[in-house]
């Protein structure tokens, strides 16, 4: 069913229940990443604990080249 719905979307059609399709995709991604369904998401560290980014400007210019 997932492949059929994805093919419909790729062909330009719309789904009657896009949220159901999205939930299936999310569940598949969680399975691939090894995340349990009932596992709570990890809390993000506080901003003062985050190290400064290095080479941020260089990464932005590389991402512009991807488009």
JOVENHU-V628485 format. One record per residue. N is the residue number from 1. PHI is phi in whole degrees, -180 to 180 (none if undefined). D_FIRST is the distance of its C-alpha to the first C-alpha in whole Angstrom. Layout:
{{N,PHI,D_FIRST} {N,PHI,D_FIRST}}
This chain:
{{1,none,0} {2,-63,4} {3,-65,5} {4,-61,5} {5,-65,6} {6,-65,9} {7,-64,10} {8,-59,11} {9,-63,12} {10,-65,14} {11,-85,15} {12,101,17} {13,-82,15} {14,-109,15} {15,-98,12} {16,-69,14} {17,-128,13} {18,-66,13} {19,-66,14} {20,-65,11} {21,-63,9} {22,-62,12} {23,-63,13} {24,-65,10} {25,-64,11} {26,-61,15} {27,-64,14} {28,-65,13} {29,-65,16} {30,-59,18} {31,-62,17} {32,-65,18} {33,-87,21} {34,77,22} {35,-96,22} {36,-71,22} {37,-60,21} {38,-94,24} {39,-75,26} {40,-76,28} {41,-66,28} {42,-69,31} {43,-76,34} {44,-73,35} {45,-66,38} {46,-63,41} {47,-62,42} {48,-73,45} {49,-89,44} {50,-78,42} {51,-74,44} {52,-67,44} {53,-75,42} {54,-113,44} {55,69,43} {56,-63,41} {57,-66,42} {58,-67,42} {59,-65,38} {60,-63,38} {61,-67,39} {62,-66,37} {63,-67,34} {64,-65,35} {65,-72,36} {66,-68,32} {67,-65,31}}
